[in-house]
Amino acid sequence: MKLRAFLLLGICIAVSRAPGESIDEVSLISLPGNAIQPKALAGADGRAHVVYFTGEAGGGDLFFSVLGPNEAAFTNPVRVNSTPGSAVATGTIRGAQVATDGDGRIHVIWNGAMKAKGDRPPLYYARSNPDGTGFEEQRPVSGNWLMDGGGAVAADGQGGVFVFFHGGEGHGEEGRRVFVRVSTDQGETFEDERAISPEGLGVCACCGMQAFADEKGHLFVIYRTASEGARMRDIATLFSKDGGRTWKHEIVDRWEITQCPMSSMSIAGSTKGVTMAWEREGQIYLGRWDEEKEAIREIRALPGAPAGRKHPSLGADRTGDLLVAWTEGTGWNRGGEIAWQRFDGSLRPKRAPDRVSGLPVWSFVSVVPKASGFAILR
């Protein structure tokens, strides 16, 4: 089950087209049953390795399955969470995040379900067992920090597993910081959490974040701040090239907004470099990482006027082409549409956007590169 960590991508479900139906080398694939919010790893074996959510949005389960290269059927699912009903989908950005290490073991994190008012459900972690037949018992990895928005996970292929989350105690959003817990033994044990974002910048409480490890072992994190009385909710990056010991921080995209936009992000690596995607004011933005400057230096908005675009997902093929997929018209307890557009390695659009309806409540999309073209799981 050898996978490549640099093909970690976000994923989803919807209902309107048959599994495997292709539109201009893009296959739209629905997940089994009424599942939502899956995350996927594109394997070197041509198969998509998928974690998805089922059950009640306030307290359901995560399952792992594999989709073969012919897109005909998913394997029998294996439950990820060892405690039934301990995962949550409400709010869209609190669901599972997935990474894989150099030995093909799957690492999953997710926000715990709140069972009663006043609960402090933690961020949970579980990894696949050595033979890949199931998952070990879930473990809390966030301590007693007050969780809200989603965390992130990355693996560097050399035994390093990195769990990220944001939390705070009694100081509002401006008191929140991004924390990391590092494992050097494939998730067997983790060091204590360390704050890695600057003090005083805050973190947008109910937004998600995304993490990524490239083939060099460099670590990338993208998240949203909450500073200046929580009126500035800027996109920021954290970067480490020494296994998470030190971090470089940079503000990427400024946004003055007084309420949490409940936004999410995506990262993909390719032969052309690392690309990140995020949302602002109903629009999706792409940023290309500059290796020399160790920062995002090229930012482009998707073509067309903002149209309630949210929850971007990036996929990159072997040529460096990108497929960007996103949602439109979604909101609290409201589904919407799926849209996507293909770009070349220089972030120039190769064709006009396509879209379909039928995105379920609390869900989103994710892109997986194939031998030829891309798949959007929904």
N, C-alpha and C positions, 0 to 999 in steps of 0.2 A: 504493500500500500504506500509506495514511495510517492510523496507529493513535493511540490516546489513552493516554498513559503512566499516567494515573490508574486504568486498568483492568487493571494488571498483577496477575496472580493465579498461585498455584501449582496443580499439576495431577497426574493419575495414570491408572492402568489397572487393570482387573480382567476377569472373564470371564463373569459369570453371567446378564447380560441382553443382548438384542439391541441393536445401535446404534440410537439415536434413540427407544427405548421410553420413554414418558412416565409418570411417577407424580406426579399433582397438580402439573402445570406444571414438573416437574423431569425432564429427559431424562438417562438414563444412557447414556453413549457409550463404547464400548470402542475403544482405539487399534488400529492394524493390527498383525498378526503377534503376536509375543510381547513387544512393547515394554512398558517400565515407566518410571516416574519422568518423565513429560513435564512441562513447564511451558508455560503458555499465555498469550497476549496476546489479549484480546477486542478485535477491530477495529471501528472505526466503520462499516465496510462490512458488518457482520453476520457476518463470518467469524472463526473461532478460529484463531490462528496458534500452532502447537504445536512445542515441542522435546521429544523423548523419547529414551529410552535403549534400546539393543538390544545383545545379545551377552552374554558372560560378565560376571558382576557385578564381578569384580576387574579387568577390563580390556576395555571395550567401546566402542561408538560412540554419538554423539549425532546425531539427524536432525531436520530441520525440515520441517514439512508444514503445510498449511492445510486446515481443514474448512469446507465451504460452509455457508450458512445453512439449507439443507434437511437437513443432518446425514446426507447420503447417502454421501459418500465423501471420503477425504483425497486431496490432490494427491500427485503423485509426490514422495517424500522427497528432500531434499538433505542430504548429510552436513555437519555443523557442524565437527567436529574434522578438521583436515588431516592429522594423524598418526594412522593407524588404531590402535584399541585403547587410546587415551590417556585415556579417561574411566572413571570408577568409579561403581558403584552400591552397593557393600557398605556396610552401616550406615545406609542410607536417607537420611541428612542430608547427604551429600557430593556430591549430584548437581548438575545444571545449575540455574542461575538466569538469568532473562531480563528484559530491559527493552527499551524502544523510545524513540527520540528524536522530535523534532518533524517530521523528514523521513521517518519510518517505517522507519529502519534498525534492525535487530535486533541487540542486544548480549547475548552469552552468556558466562557464566563457569562453570567447573567444576573440581573437584579432579582432579588428574592421577592416573593409575593407577600403583601401585607395582609395578615390574617385578622387583625383587629385595629381599631383606631389607636394611634399612639405607638404602634409597632415600629421597630427600626430594622426592617429586613436588610440583611447584608448583601454584598456582592458575592456570588458563589462561583466556585471553580471546580471543574471536573476534567479529567483527561482519560483518553482511551487506554484500555489495558494493553500490555505488551504485544499480545497476539491479534489485537484489533477486533475482537469479537464482542466487545462491550465497553462500558465505562466504569471507572472506579467510583467510590463513594464521593459525593459532592462535599466541598469544604468551604466555609466562609473565609474570604480573603481581605475583607475591608475593615475588620475590627468593629469598633462602636461608632464609627463616623456616620453622620446622618446622610444617607444616600438619597438621591432624587434622579438626576439624569443618568444616562448610561455610561458604562466604562468601556475599556478596550483591552485587547490582548495581542501580543506579537511573540514570535519565536524566531531565533536567529540561525537555527540549523546547526548550532554548535553546543547544544545543551541549555542555552539560555531561553527562559520563558519570562515574559514581562507583562504584568497585570497593572493596568492603569485605572484610576478612578478619581473622582473629585468629591470633596466633602468639606464640612465646616461645622463649627460648634458655636452657636449663639451670636454670630457676628454678621448674619445675613449673607447675601451673595458675595459681597466684597470680602468676606472672611474666608470664603472657600478657596481651596488650592487643589492643584493636580498632584496626586500621589502615585508612586510606583512601588510595586513589590517585585523583587527580582529572584528568580530561581536559576541556579547554575547546574541543576541536576534533572532537567526535563520535567520540572514541576513536582518532584518528590518533596522538596522543602522550599520555603520562601523566606527571604530576609524580611525584617520588619519594614513597614512602609516608610518612604521618605518623600517629603514635599519637593517637587521639582519645578513648580511654576513660581514666579515672583510673588512675594507677599504684597498685598494691597491691590493687585489687579483683579482679584476675584475670579469666579467661574460662573457662567450662566447656569443656574441651578438645575433646570429641567431640560437642558440640551445634552446631546450625546457628544462623543469624541471618536476618533479613529486612530489606530496605531498600525505601524508597518515596519518590517525589517527587510532590508534588501540583501542581495547576495554577498555584500561586503560585511554584513553584520551591523550596518548603520541603522539607527532607530529613528523613526519619524512619528510625531504625534501632532494632531490638529484638534483644536478645541475652541470654544467661545468664552471670552472673558466677561466680566461684569464690574466695571470700574466707574469712578466719578459719580457716586451715588447710584450705581447700577444703571446709569443711563447710556453708558458706552458698552456695547456688547460686540467686541471686535473678534475677528478670527485671528488666532495666534498659532504659532508652531513651536514645538520643542524638538531638538535634534541632538542625538548623541552618537559618537563614533568610538566610544570606549566601553561598550557593554552596559550603558546606563549609569556609569559612575558620575559623569558630568553632563550637563545639558546646556545647550544654547537656545535662548528664547527670542522670538521676534513677533511683533504685531504685523499682520499681513493685510487685513482689510477692515477698515473702520465702519461702524454702524451705530448711529445714535437711535436708540429705541428703548422705551421705558418698561417694556414687559418682555418676558421670556418668549422667544419665537419657536421654542421646541424644535430646534433644527438639528440636522445630522450631516455627516461628512463622508467622504470616500477617498481612498488612496489606491493607486495602482502603479506598478513598476513595469517597465518595458525596455527594449533596446534603446529607446530615445530618452530614458530617464524616468524619474518619479513625477507623477502628476497627482494633484489633489483637487477635490471638488467640494464646494460648499454652497450655501444659499444665502441670499440677502435680498430683501424687499421683493419677493416673488420671482427672483431670477437665480439661475445657477451660474457660478463662476468656476473657471478652471485656472489652476496655477501650476506652472512648471518649475521644478526644483533646479536651482543653479548649483552644481556640485562645487564649483570654485568658490563661490560666495557663501555656500552653505545656507541658502535662504531661497525663498520664492521670489523671483525677479520678473516673471512674466505672467500677467493675469489677464484673462479674457472672459467676457460674458458670453453665454450662448447666444446665437443669433435670434432675433425676434424680440418682441416686447415681453416684459415680465407677465406671467399668467398663472400666478399661484404655484410656481414650480418649487418642489421640495424633495428631500430625501434622494440626493443623487447617488448613482452607483457607476463606477468606472470598470471597464475591462480593456485589456490591451492584448493584441495578438502578437505573433512572432515578428511581424514587419514593423511594429510600432504604432499601427493604427489603433485608435481608441473608439470604443462605443460608450457613449454617455446615455444612461437611462435615468428617468426621474418620474415623479408623480405630479399630477396637477389636480387642483380642486379638492384636495383632502383637507380635513380639519378634525376637531375633537369629535370622536365617535361618528366620523363621516368618511366614506371611501371616495374614490375618484377615478382618474384616468392614468394610463401609463403612456409615457412618451420616450422617444429615443432618437439619437442622431449619431452618425459616424463621422470621425475626424481623422485626418492623417497625422503622422508623427510630429508635424509642426503646429498642431492644433488648428488646422484649417478644415472647415466643414467639407465633406465629400458629397453630401446630398442633403435634401430637405428633411426635417424631422418627420417621423411617423408616430402614430398614436392609436391606442385602442382603449375602450372603456372596460369597466368591470373590476377595478381594484377594490378588494374588500376593506372593511373598516380595520384600522390599526395596522395595515400592511404597507409594503413598499416593494421595490423591485431590486434585482441584482443581475449583474452581467457576468457571463462565463465565456472565455474564449474557447473556440473549438479548432479542430484541424483546419477547417475552412469556415470563416465567418464567426458568428457569436451566437450565444443563447441567452435569452432573458428568462429567468425563472421567476414565476409569479404565483 
